[in-house]
Amino acid sequence: MKRILLIISLFSNILLSAQRYFPGLRSIFMEKGSYKALPKEDFNYFIEWGQKNVENFFMKDLQHSGGDDSSFNSLGLVTKNEMSLDLVDTGFVFKVSKDPKSDYAVTNVLATDTWKARRFGFELGDFGPSKKLDFFLNIRRFLNITKEQSLAHFINIYPKPKTDNVSNTKQFILDVNAMYKSDFPASFADDGSKTLKDLLSAMNKHFKSDDANVLAFYTYIDPNNEADIKTVYDNIANYYKGLNGSSLDGIVNNYFMPKGSYEFTDQNVSLFLPNNLFYKTKMNDKSNVNFKVREVQHQLEYDIIKNKYTFYIKIIPYSGTLSSDFRFVSRFDDVLLGKNKVSELSVPQKNLKDITLILTKENISVSVDYLYNDFDIKRNLKNPIKTIKK
């Protein structure tokens, strides 16, 4: 049951409330630690918004399945008819359709979440730019790379023998000896009967280490534990790109960060866009542009160099349900002109792909993804729509 808390804490419970005989969503929250999926110091405003609204939400027919790093949930979200919810008080308002046969409405939802690092007991509090070695070792663990494979990669890419009669393995030993002012026998590399596992074991014993890869880390990636943060993470990025083929950003956001989705299986929920930001093309029409919501995806991302989290909430419409064409003012980089540009853009009624709210510690901004002349266009609104008060 507790696995659903990740889903609810990430998107903080939109669209649910009704009669008292339905169990409340509050009942499936952990009393403590239920928001570990979001860094509280960055997104406290979002968490507080969710806590304020969850009291109004109820559920029925909960079905749950999942493991340590993912879950799947099917449930009916129960609300008062025509209930509305302003998403983080931004003017983006979700509204539930009225059920003419009942005093309340039920919205069927399929909810999933994935957080691969949770399999290893990882929490966001374990993460940060100063924890360089932990970060390196966690990636190795998440990618299921053995100590022998890791050491082999160090030996393959870092040692630079000055003569042809010195092997990479021998140069590796010489480099580690120089860094640690030690005398591990370099002749170990000349014994053809010795395996990489033997080298790992012998170095661990000589240096009184649990993992000779740590010696290699402080020899090549973070020399003497004195390299600057950017250099270290550039080195880690190069190391794993050569071993796994993935970028460091890709590894961080795929393995370390949580993500999930809500699929609304009936067209029971609409999103109304704020008419001060999105306006219809018809003269004097001030009604809100809206569409039926098919899916909401959420993804937490992290820039380890900047030590900055970004939380994305992508709202995807049912095809053909956008109420009208609309316009908005965008600021973007014009590649042809080679400069930043502010312009009014038009989105055809049938071409909207999604709208994404981008939450940071400082503000909330919005991106619009749509098709124009068969090209996929992604543009941000001119300015952030909300500044977070400290």
N, C-alpha and C positions, 0 to 999 in steps of 0.2 A: 504493500500500500504506500509505503513511503517514497517509492520511486516516482510517483506522480507529483510529489512536491517540487521536483526539478522543473517539470513542465510549468506548473502554476507559478513558481517563483520567478521563472524567466520571463513569462509574458504577463505575470501578475494578474491573472484571472479576469479576463474580459467576458462580458456577456452572460450574466447569470443572477436570478433572484426570484423568489416567489413564496408559495405557501409554506408554513412552518413545519409541515409534516415531511418535507423533503430534507435530507441531511445537508448541512451546509458545507461548503468547500473548506471552511476553516477547520473542520474535523479531520482533514487529511493533511494538515500542516504539522510539521514537528514544532513543538513549542520553542525549541532553541535550535539555531543553526539552519533554519529552513531556507535561508537566502544565500547559502554558500556558493550557489551557482552564479552569483553576481558579486563583484567586489563592492562591499557596502560603502567604503569611503568614496567611491566614484559615482555610485548610482543610488545613493540614499534617497534622493528625491523620487526616483522611480519605485523603489521599494515601499516608501511611505504611501505613495499613491495607491499601490496594490493593496497594502494593509487596510487602507481606508475603505476601499471598494469591495474587498472580499466578503465583508459581513453581509452584503446584499445578495450573495450568490449561492445557489443551491444546485444539487445534482440528482440524477437517478440512473439506475442501470449501469453502474460502473463495472467495466471488465478490464482487468489489468494483466499484462504479461511482460516479462523482461528479465534482464540479468543485471550484472554489476555495472555495465557501461551503457546500457540502452533500455528503453521501455516503450511499450505500446499500450495505449489506453483508449477505450471506447466508452463514451458516456453521453448522457443527455444533460445539457446545461439548461436549467430551469430558471425562467425569468418572468417578471410581470410583463403582460402584453405591452408592446411598443416601448419597452425600456430602452433608454439611451445611455451611452457612456462616452465621455470625452476622454480620449486617449492621452494620458499624462497632461491633461488640461491644455492641449495644443489647438483645439478647434476641430480636430479630426474626430468625428463622432460616429460611433457604432450604434446602430438602431436595430432592434429585433422586431420582426413583423408580428402583426396581431393574429392570434388564433381566434377566429370568430366563435368557435365551439367551446372555448374554455376561458377561465379567468387568468390563465398563465400560458406561456409559450415554452416549448421544448425545442432546443437546438441540438441536433445530433453532431457530435464532434469525434473525429479520430485524431488523437494526439500522440506524437512521438517525440522522444528526446534521445540524443546521443552525446555521451561524454566519455570518450575512450580512456582518458587518464584516470577516471574513477575506478577502473578495474584494478589499479595499482594503489588505491587509497589516496590519490592525489587530490589536494584542495588548492584553490587559488591563493590561499595564504602561504603555500609552499613555493610560490613563484615570484620571481623578481630579478632585475638585472644584476644585483650583487651576488646572486647564487649561481655563479658561473659553472662551477664543477657539477653541482646538483643538476643543473639544466642539461649539461652535456650527457651525464649518466642517465638521466630520465629519458632523453631521446633514444639512447641506445636500448634501454629497457622497452620502451613503447614500440620500437621498430623490430624488436626481437633479434637483436644483433648480439652474438656471443662475444665473450671477452677475447677469444682467439681471433675472431673475424675483425674485431675492432683493432687489436694490436697489429694484425697483418696489414690493415689499411694505413696505420701510422707508418709502418716500415716501408710500405710501397711509395708513399707520397712525400714524406718529409726529409729523410736523410739525404745528404748531398755529398757522396764520397768524392774525394779529391783525386783519387787514383783508381785505375781499373781493377786493381787487385784487392780493393776493399769493397765488400758487398754492402748492400743496403742494411742488412741485419747487423753487421759489424759496426757500421757507421752509427746506426741507431744506438747501440750499446755505448759507443764512445760519446755520443751526444748526451745521453742520460747521465753517464759518469761525470761529464764536464759540468752539467747543471747541478748535480747533487754532490760534486766533489767526492766521488766514490771510485772504487776499483773493481767493479764487477768484471770478470775476465772476458775481454773482447774475443779471446780465442774460442769461446763457446760457439760463436758463429761459424767456426771452421769445422766443427764436428758434424759431418753429414748425417750421423745417426740421430741427431737431436731434432725434435719437432717443435713447432710453435708452442704447443702446450707445455713442452719441457722448458722452453725459454721463459714462458709466463710464470711457471712454478718456481724456477730458479731465481728469477728477478724478485718475485714476491718474498722469497725466503731471504735473499741477500739484503734487500732494502726494508725488510720487515713491513711489507705492504700487503694489503688484501687484493690489490689489482694493479698490475704494472701499467695499465692504461692511464692511471692517475699520474704516474711518473711521466708518461709521454705527454699528457695534457699540459703539465707545468713545464715541460721542455719545449714544446712546439706551439701550442695554442695560447697559453697564458704564461709566457716565460717568467719563471720565478714569482708567479702570482703578482706581477707588477704591470701588466699591459692595461691600456685603457679599455673601457667597456666596448667601444665600437670595434676596436681591433680584435678583441676576444670573440665577439659575436660574428664578425666577418670570418674569422678563422674557423669557428664552429660551423658556419654556413658552408664554407668551402669543403670542410671535412665531410659533412653528411651529404652534400650534393654529389661528391665523388663516390660515396658509398651507396647512397640510396636513390640519387637522381632528383630528390625533392628540394625545393627552396626552403630556407629556414622559416619564412612566413607561412608557407604551406604546412610544414610540420607542426608549427606552434598552433595554428588555427584548426588543423585537422585532428590533432591528438590532445592538445592541452586544453582547448576551449570547448565549452558546451554549445550545442545547437539543437534545434528541434522544429516542429511544425504543428499546426492545427489545421485540419481539413474539415470544412463545414460541408457535410454531405447533402444538405438541402439548401435551397436559396432563401434562407430565413434571416440572414444577417446582411445589413447594408452598411457601407461606409459613406458618410457625407463629408465632403471636403470643405474646408473653410472658404467662404466666398470672398474674403479679402485677399486671398492668395491665388485661388483658382476661379476664373470667371467665365461665364458662358459667352459665346460669340454673338448671341442675339442681343440687340440693344435693349437696355432697361430690364433685362431678366436677372434678378438678384437671387433667385433660388439656388440652393446648393447643388453642385454637381455631385452625383452619387453613383454607386454601383453595388451589385451583390458580391459579397466576399466569398471566394472559393477556398482560399488558403491563406494562412498567416505563417510565415517562416521567421524564426529568430536565430541569430548567430552572434556570439560574443567573439570579438577578435582582439588581439593584443600586439602592439608594437613594442618589442622588447628593448630596442635601443632608446626609444622615447619614454618607455615605461608608461604607456598610455593604452587604456582600454577603450574600445568602441563597440557599442551594442546596436545591431541592425534589426529592425522590425520591418519585414517585407510583406506587403499586403497585396494579394493577387486576386483580380476580379474573375467572376464567371464571364466567359466570352459573350459578347453581345449585350451586356447589361449596363454599360456606361450610359448615363442618362442623356448626354449630349457631348458635342465637341467642347473643348475648353482651352483657355489660354493661361499662361503664367509667365512671370518675368524671371529670367535665369541669368546667372553669371557663369561664364565658362571660358575655357581657353580655345580660341579660334586658331586651329592649326595652320590654315591658309594665310591668315593675317599675322600669325606669330605674336598674338597679344591676347590679353584678357578682354572679354567682351560682355556687355550687358544687352540683352535683347528679349523681346516678347516672342514666345514660342507658342505654336498651336498644336494641339493633340487631337487628331481625328477620332471620332466617336468609336470606331471599331478597332483602333490601333493601340490602345493602352495595354501595356504588359504588366506593370506593377508600380506601386508607390512605396518608397522605403523611407522610414524615419530612422535617422542616424543619431544616436544618443551618445554624448560624451560627458565628461565631468563638467564641462563648461557650458554646453548648449545642446539644443536639438535642431538638426537641419533636415531637409527633405530632398529626396532624389526622385525624379520621374523617369521611368523607362517606357519607351514607346517606339512604334515603327513609323518611319516617315520615308516615303518613296523606296520601300523595301529595305531601308537601312535601320539597324537597331540604334536608337538614340537614347543616351542616358544623360540627363541634365539635372543639376541641383538648382533649387530656388536661389534667387539672388542673395538672400541673407538668411542666417539661421532664424528659425521661427520662434525660438524661446531661449532666453539666457537664464542659466541656473543661478539662483540667488544663494550666496554663501551665508 
